[in-house]
Amino acid sequence: MSGNTRRLDQLTSIRGIAAWWVVIYHSQAFLKDKISPDILNVISYGYLAVDLFFVLSGFVLFLNYHSRVNKNHPKTILIFYWNRFARIYPVHFVMMISYLVLAATFFYFSSSGKPPASFSIETFIQSLLLLQTWGDNDLTWNVPSWSISSEWAVYMVFPFIVFLMKKYLAGVAMHIFLSIFALISIGYIYNILGMASIGSSIAKMAVIRTLFEFILGCVIASVYLNHTDFIVKFRYFGLVIFTSLCLIFVNYKIDDYFIFPAAFFILIAYLSVDTSYITRILSLPLLVYLGEISYSTYMVHYFIYDIFKAGIGTLYEYAGLSHLAISFVVVLLVSIAMHHIIEIPSQKYLRNKFSNRKLVK
């Protein structure tokens, strides 16, 4: 295996760490007044983990599909769409059914005798079809699936991003130009619309947020494939810039949409070629495994949170750290089960059912 196609365990681990950052972020209500304010402050920025996901997804997809989608062979594009559907939809579907069952239980066990008003048929259909971020809609049911919805929108144009990048991005200078364009675009759009944060107006801004961060990930992958020596040469300079951006954000409170798309862009570029102790730590089997099950973790955790909250009602603010630790264990165990029982088998079945051989015929 060549140097620029080697297994990147450190990036798999980063995905797992990001997923658990989101899990803990959504548990803030349970943590208030129970842990250090400084730690709670770090946790409060967990919404940024999704931006790391988006950049990383662009990197991984470009790396895996840059030579497999071909505009002269439209069926290769269909293969890409089908493979992405097989990857993301089964877990999403199971979670939607789980939420439907949860909504039904409100009829029998809640004091009101009905589910929350946000659990409407209209929003269920939007979420089931992954259309909730294709307009300014409410985010209900399995709330984290909004990012899968926006990714699905970007999947529609991803093959064409690949075609254009392969045709026009010849040298490092053009890659740098495109990355600067993407960074300026996302910062300008959020700023001109008066957004307080990159996490503001999620449904309205999701596709824009995802598109430009996907492009950033694609740029890293293209440089990684074609100009690896450039990343290697400047990797420590990149690490300094990443650290500086984080410090600037902490000390000067510059809007996060000016800081973190660039910071995550540089971080993934650095980690793609890093061979230091950082990568050795991130390549530990446990961390890699957490990354492998991270999609299931991300998709199930909010459901566990909703059950936990529904189960103890208004007492959730008084729940102890031991209760929260139990919920994290449950999230982990359900993630493992979902990954091995639903995610992997269904992905293999769907890909084999409509294999590349059949689609290409």
Contacts in CASP RR format, 6 or more apart in sequence:
PFRMAT RR
TARGET T0000
AUTHOR 0000-0000-0000
METHOD contacts of the structure
MODEL  1
MSGNTRRLDQLTSIRGIAAWWVVIYHSQAFLKDKISPDILNVISYGYLAV
DLFFVLSGFVLFLNYHSRVNKNHPKTILIFYWNRFARIYPVHFVMMISYL
VLAATFFYFSSSGKPPASFSIETFIQSLLLLQTWGDNDLTWNVPSWSISS
EWAVYMVFPFIVFLMKKYLAGVAMHIFLSIFALISIGYIYNILGMASIGS
SIAKMAVIRTLFEFILGCVIASVYLNHTDFIVKFRYFGLVIFTSLCLIFV
NYKIDDYFIFPAAFFILIAYLSVDTSYITRILSLPLLVYLGEISYSTYMV
HYFIYDIFKAGIGTLYEYAGLSHLAISFVVVLLVSIAMHHIIEIPSQKYL
RNKFSNRKLVK
1 7 0 8 1.000
3 228 0 8 1.000
4 224 0 8 1.000
4 225 0 8 1.000
4 228 0 8 1.000
5 63 0 8 1.000
8 271 0 8 1.000
8 272 0 8 1.000
9 279 0 8 1.000
9 282 0 8 1.000
9 283 0 8 1.000
9 288 0 8 1.000
10 271 0 8 1.000
10 274 0 8 1.000
10 278 0 8 1.000
10 279 0 8 1.000
10 282 0 8 1.000
10 283 0 8 1.000
11 56 0 8 1.000
11 59 0 8 1.000
11 60 0 8 1.000
11 268 0 8 1.000
11 271 0 8 1.000
11 272 0 8 1.000
12 288 0 8 1.000
12 291 0 8 1.000
12 292 0 8 1.000
13 282 0 8 1.000
13 283 0 8 1.000
13 284 0 8 1.000
13 287 0 8 1.000
13 288 0 8 1.000
13 290 0 8 1.000
13 291 0 8 1.000
14 52 0 8 1.000
14 56 0 8 1.000
14 267 0 8 1.000
14 268 0 8 1.000
14 271 0 8 1.000
14 282 0 8 1.000
14 291 0 8 1.000
15 53 0 8 1.000
15 56 0 8 1.000
15 291 0 8 1.000
15 294 0 8 1.000
16 287 0 8 1.000
16 290 0 8 1.000
16 291 0 8 1.000
16 293 0 8 1.000
16 294 0 8 1.000
16 297 0 8 1.000
17 287 0 8 1.000
17 290 0 8 1.000
17 291 0 8 1.000
18 49 0 8 1.000
18 50 0 8 1.000
18 52 0 8 1.000
18 53 0 8 1.000
18 56 0 8 1.000
18 294 0 8 1.000
19 49 0 8 1.000
19 290 0 8 1.000
19 291 0 8 1.000
19 294 0 8 1.000
19 295 0 8 1.000
19 297 0 8 1.000
19 298 0 8 1.000
19 301 0 8 1.000
20 290 0 8 1.000
20 297 0 8 1.000
21 43 0 8 1.000
21 46 0 8 1.000
21 49 0 8 1.000
22 46 0 8 1.000
22 47 0 8 1.000
22 49 0 8 1.000
22 50 0 8 1.000
22 144 0 8 1.000
22 298 0 8 1.000
22 301 0 8 1.000
23 297 0 8 1.000
23 298 0 8 1.000
23 301 0 8 1.000
23 328 0 8 1.000
23 331 0 8 1.000
24 31 0 8 1.000
24 43 0 8 1.000
24 46 0 8 1.000
25 43 0 8 1.000
25 44 0 8 1.000
25 45 0 8 1.000
25 46 0 8 1.000
25 47 0 8 1.000
25 49 0 8 1.000
26 301 0 8 1.000
26 302 0 8 1.000
26 305 0 8 1.000
27 305 0 8 1.000
27 324 0 8 1.000
27 327 0 8 1.000
27 328 0 8 1.000
28 40 0 8 1.000
28 43 0 8 1.000
28 44 0 8 1.000
29 316 0 8 1.000
29 317 0 8 1.000
30 316 0 8 1.000
30 317 0 8 1.000
30 319 0 8 1.000
30 320 0 8 1.000
30 323 0 8 1.000
30 324 0 8 1.000
30 327 0 8 1.000
31 40 0 8 1.000
31 43 0 8 1.000
31 321 0 8 1.000
31 324 0 8 1.000
32 40 0 8 1.000
32 317 0 8 1.000
34 320 0 8 1.000
34 321 0 8 1.000
35 321 0 8 1.000
45 256 0 8 1.000
47 197 0 8 1.000
47 198 0 8 1.000
47 199 0 8 1.000
48 198 0 8 1.000
48 256 0 8 1.000
48 260 0 8 1.000
50 147 0 8 1.000
51 198 0 8 1.000
51 209 0 8 1.000
51 213 0 8 1.000
51 260 0 8 1.000
51 261 0 8 1.000
51 264 0 8 1.000
52 264 0 8 1.000
52 267 0 8 1.000
52 268 0 8 1.000
53 147 0 8 1.000
54 147 0 8 1.000
54 151 0 8 1.000
54 209 0 8 1.000
54 210 0 8 1.000
54 213 0 8 1.000
54 214 0 8 1.000
55 213 0 8 1.000
55 214 0 8 1.000
55 216 0 8 1.000
55 217 0 8 1.000
55 220 0 8 1.000
55 261 0 8 1.000
55 264 0 8 1.000
55 265 0 8 1.000
55 268 0 8 1.000
56 217 0 8 1.000
56 264 0 8 1.000
56 268 0 8 1.000
57 151 0 8 1.000
57 214 0 8 1.000
57 217 0 8 1.000
58 213 0 8 1.000
58 214 0 8 1.000
58 215 0 8 1.000
58 216 0 8 1.000
58 217 0 8 1.000
58 218 0 8 1.000
58 221 0 8 1.000
59 217 0 8 1.000
59 218 0 8 1.000
59 220 0 8 1.000
59 221 0 8 1.000
59 224 0 8 1.000
59 268 0 8 1.000
59 272 0 8 1.000
60 221 0 8 1.000
61 158 0 8 1.000
61 214 0 8 1.000
61 218 0 8 1.000
62 162 0 8 1.000
62 165 0 8 1.000
62 217 0 8 1.000
62 218 0 8 1.000
62 221 0 8 1.000
62 222 0 8 1.000
63 221 0 8 1.000
63 224 0 8 1.000
63 225 0 8 1.000
65 80 0 8 1.000
65 158 0 8 1.000
65 159 0 8 1.000
65 162 0 8 1.000
66 162 0 8 1.000
66 166 0 8 1.000
66 221 0 8 1.000
66 222 0 8 1.000
66 225 0 8 1.000
68 76 0 8 1.000
68 79 0 8 1.000
68 80 0 8 1.000
69 76 0 8 1.000
69 77 0 8 1.000
69 79 0 8 1.000
69 80 0 8 1.000
69 159 0 8 1.000
69 162 0 8 1.000
69 163 0 8 1.000
70 76 0 8 1.000
70 77 0 8 1.000
71 77 0 8 1.000
71 159 0 8 1.000
71 160 0 8 1.000
71 163 0 8 1.000
73 360 0 8 1.000
75 359 0 8 1.000
75 360 0 8 1.000
76 360 0 8 1.000
77 159 0 8 1.000
78 359 0 8 1.000
79 356 0 8 1.000
79 359 0 8 1.000
79 360 0 8 1.000
80 155 0 8 1.000
80 158 0 8 1.000
80 159 0 8 1.000
81 155 0 8 1.000
81 156 0 8 1.000
82 350 0 8 1.000
82 351 0 8 1.000
82 354 0 8 1.000
82 359 0 8 1.000
83 351 0 8 1.000
84 152 0 8 1.000
84 155 0 8 1.000
85 350 0 8 1.000
86 346 0 8 1.000
86 347 0 8 1.000
86 350 0 8 1.000
86 351 0 8 1.000
87 347 0 8 1.000
88 148 0 8 1.000
88 151 0 8 1.000
88 152 0 8 1.000
88 295 0 8 1.000
89 130 0 8 1.000
90 342 0 8 1.000
90 343 0 8 1.000
90 346 0 8 1.000
90 347 0 8 1.000
90 350 0 8 1.000
91 295 0 8 1.000
91 296 0 8 1.000
91 299 0 8 1.000
91 338 0 8 1.000
91 342 0 8 1.000
91 343 0 8 1.000
91 346 0 8 1.000
92 130 0 8 1.000
92 142 0 8 1.000
92 145 0 8 1.000
92 148 0 8 1.000
92 299 0 8 1.000
93 128 0 8 1.000
94 338 0 8 1.000
94 342 0 8 1.000
95 142 0 8 1.000
95 145 0 8 1.000
95 299 0 8 1.000
95 300 0 8 1.000
95 303 0 8 1.000
96 124 0 8 1.000
96 127 0 8 1.000
96 128 0 8 1.000
96 141 0 8 1.000
96 142 0 8 1.000
96 145 0 8 1.000
98 142 0 8 1.000
98 303 0 8 1.000
99 119 0 8 1.000
99 141 0 8 1.000
99 142 0 8 1.000
99 303 0 8 1.000
100 124 0 8 1.000
102 115 0 8 1.000
102 303 0 8 1.000
102 306 0 8 1.000
102 307 0 8 1.000
102 310 0 8 1.000
103 115 0 8 1.000
103 119 0 8 1.000
104 115 0 8 1.000
106 112 0 8 1.000
106 113 0 8 1.000
106 114 0 8 1.000
106 115 0 8 1.000
106 116 0 8 1.000
106 119 0 8 1.000
107 113 0 8 1.000
107 114 0 8 1.000
107 115 0 8 1.000
110 310 0 8 1.000
118 138 0 8 1.000
118 140 0 8 1.000
119 140 0 8 1.000
119 141 0 8 1.000
120 140 0 8 1.000
123 132 0 8 1.000
123 137 0 8 1.000
123 138 0 8 1.000
123 140 0 8 1.000
123 141 0 8 1.000
124 141 0 8 1.000
126 132 0 8 1.000
126 137 0 8 1.000
127 140 0 8 1.000
127 141 0 8 1.000
127 142 0 8 1.000
127 145 0 8 1.000
127 149 0 8 1.000
130 145 0 8 1.000
130 148 0 8 1.000
130 149 0 8 1.000
130 152 0 8 1.000
131 137 0 8 1.000
131 149 0 8 1.000
132 138 0 8 1.000
132 139 0 8 1.000
132 145 0 8 1.000
132 146 0 8 1.000
132 149 0 8 1.000
132 203 0 8 1.000
133 146 0 8 1.000
133 149 0 8 1.000
133 150 0 8 1.000
133 153 0 8 1.000
133 202 0 8 1.000
133 203 0 8 1.000
133 206 0 8 1.000
133 207 0 8 1.000
134 149 0 8 1.000
134 153 0 8 1.000
134 207 0 8 1.000
135 203 0 8 1.000
135 204 0 8 1.000
136 201 0 8 1.000
136 203 0 8 1.000
136 204 0 8 1.000
137 203 0 8 1.000
138 203 0 8 1.000
139 146 0 8 1.000
139 202 0 8 1.000
139 203 0 8 1.000
142 299 0 8 1.000
142 302 0 8 1.000
142 303 0 8 1.000
143 302 0 8 1.000
144 298 0 8 1.000
144 299 0 8 1.000
144 301 0 8 1.000
144 302 0 8 1.000
145 299 0 8 1.000
146 202 0 8 1.000
146 203 0 8 1.000
146 206 0 8 1.000
147 206 0 8 1.000
147 210 0 8 1.000
148 299 0 8 1.000
149 206 0 8 1.000
150 206 0 8 1.000
150 207 0 8 1.000
150 209 0 8 1.000
150 210 0 8 1.000
151 210 0 8 1.000
151 214 0 8 1.000
153 207 0 8 1.000
153 210 0 8 1.000
153 211 0 8 1.000
154 207 0 8 1.000
154 210 0 8 1.000
154 211 0 8 1.000
154 214 0 8 1.000
157 211 0 8 1.000
158 214 0 8 1.000
161 214 0 8 1.000
161 215 0 8 1.000
161 218 0 8 1.000
162 218 0 8 1.000
165 178 0 8 1.000
165 218 0 8 1.000
165 219 0 8 1.000
165 222 0 8 1.000
166 222 0 8 1.000
168 174 0 8 1.000
169 175 0 8 1.000
169 178 0 8 1.000
169 219 0 8 1.000
169 222 0 8 1.000
171 226 0 8 1.000
171 227 0 8 1.000
172 223 0 8 1.000
172 227 0 8 1.000
172 230 0 8 1.000
175 219 0 8 1.000
175 222 0 8 1.000
175 223 0 8 1.000
175 227 0 8 1.000
178 215 0 8 1.000
178 219 0 8 1.000
179 216 0 8 1.000
179 219 0 8 1.000
179 265 0 8 1.000
182 212 0 8 1.000
182 213 0 8 1.000
182 215 0 8 1.000
182 216 0 8 1.000
182 219 0 8 1.000
182 261 0 8 1.000
183 212 0 8 1.000
183 216 0 8 1.000
183 261 0 8 1.000
183 262 0 8 1.000
183 265 0 8 1.000
185 212 0 8 1.000
186 198 0 8 1.000
186 208 0 8 1.000
186 209 0 8 1.000
186 212 0 8 1.000
186 213 0 8 1.000
186 257 0 8 1.000
186 261 0 8 1.000
187 255 0 8 1.000
187 257 0 8 1.000
187 258 0 8 1.000
187 261 0 8 1.000
189 208 0 8 1.000
190 198 0 8 1.000
190 200 0 8 1.000
190 205 0 8 1.000
190 255 0 8 1.000
190 257 0 8 1.000
191 255 0 8 1.000
191 257 0 8 1.000
191 258 0 8 1.000
193 201 0 8 1.000
193 205 0 8 1.000
195 201 0 8 1.000
195 205 0 8 1.000
195 257 0 8 1.000
196 255 0 8 1.000
197 255 0 8 1.000
197 256 0 8 1.000
197 257 0 8 1.000
198 205 0 8 1.000
198 209 0 8 1.000
198 255 0 8 1.000
198 256 0 8 1.000
198 257 0 8 1.000
198 260 0 8 1.000
198 261 0 8 1.000
199 205 0 8 1.000
199 209 0 8 1.000
199 256 0 8 1.000
212 261 0 8 1.000
213 261 0 8 1.000
213 264 0 8 1.000
216 261 0 8 1.000
216 264 0 8 1.000
216 265 0 8 1.000
217 265 0 8 1.000
217 268 0 8 1.000
219 265 0 8 1.000
220 265 0 8 1.000
220 268 0 8 1.000
220 269 0 8 1.000
220 272 0 8 1.000
223 230 0 8 1.000
223 231 0 8 1.000
223 269 0 8 1.000
224 231 0 8 1.000
224 269 0 8 1.000
224 272 0 8 1.000
224 273 0 8 1.000
228 273 0 8 1.000
231 269 0 8 1.000
231 270 0 8 1.000
231 272 0 8 1.000
231 273 0 8 1.000
232 273 0 8 1.000
235 269 0 8 1.000
235 270 0 8 1.000
235 273 0 8 1.000
235 274 0 8 1.000
238 266 0 8 1.000
238 269 0 8 1.000
238 270 0 8 1.000
239 266 0 8 1.000
239 270 0 8 1.000
241 266 0 8 1.000
242 263 0 8 1.000
242 266 0 8 1.000
242 267 0 8 1.000
242 270 0 8 1.000
245 259 0 8 1.000
245 260 0 8 1.000
245 262 0 8 1.000
245 263 0 8 1.000
245 266 0 8 1.000
246 259 0 8 1.000
246 263 0 8 1.000
248 254 0 8 1.000
248 259 0 8 1.000
249 256 0 8 1.000
249 259 0 8 1.000
249 260 0 8 1.000
249 263 0 8 1.000
271 278 0 8 1.000
271 279 0 8 1.000
271 282 0 8 1.000
281 287 0 8 1.000
282 288 0 8 1.000
290 297 0 8 1.000
292 339 0 8 1.000
293 335 0 8 1.000
293 336 0 8 1.000
293 338 0 8 1.000
293 339 0 8 1.000
293 343 0 8 1.000
295 339 0 8 1.000
295 343 0 8 1.000
296 334 0 8 1.000
296 335 0 8 1.000
296 336 0 8 1.000
296 338 0 8 1.000
296 339 0 8 1.000
296 342 0 8 1.000
296 343 0 8 1.000
297 331 0 8 1.000
297 332 0 8 1.000
297 335 0 8 1.000
299 338 0 8 1.000
300 331 0 8 1.000
300 334 0 8 1.000
300 335 0 8 1.000
300 338 0 8 1.000
301 331 0 8 1.000
301 335 0 8 1.000
304 327 0 8 1.000
304 330 0 8 1.000
304 331 0 8 1.000
304 334 0 8 1.000
305 327 0 8 1.000
308 316 0 8 1.000
308 319 0 8 1.000
308 323 0 8 1.000
308 327 0 8 1.000
309 316 0 8 1.000
312 319 0 8 1.000
312 323 0 8 1.000
END
